[in-house]
């Protein structure tokens, strides 16, 4: 597989749509958004409130931020539902089915999360993506950190393939940078 020279990779951040502004989920998502941009990535999410807004606000706070660095895949056809930090708003009109699009990035990182986040984890795993989960933010991220969603051997050359649990933004960025080039398979279809 040839690399896309000059093309910055997109990392999806998933999690709760309602969080406290002074809580750990907001703090982690904000710091993660900033760190992703600082490390040359673009940030994608479902584009609404909560973790999605916090990660995009953090992305915008980076001194390396450029317009186009935050991508919102909103569930409706209404672009006005996107949070104010979204640069590119894609009105999918797919409602919760848009979760598959959110999960189809170079990597997916979860912060907390409910049923919608669980769905995105399942899609990311099925699509053979690199998946990280903050194990200290509650919700499905905490439950799935350091687990495998099934017994499929997604990457025979990666014996410890799993949803990588992390506790800090620094740890997440380190794992992301070390592993993103290992997770290059793209989902083509459901195998028989």
Secondary structure, 3 states (H helix, E strand, C coil): CCCCCCCCCEEEEEECCCCCCCCHHHHHHHHHHHHHHHCCCEEEECCCCCHHHHHHHHHHHCCCCCCCCEEEEECCCCHHHCCCCCCEEEECCCHHHHHHHHHCCCEEEEECCCHHHHHHHHHHHHCCCEEEEECCCCHHHHHHCCECCCCCCCCCCCCCCCEEEECCHHHHHHHHHHHCCCCCCCCCCCCC
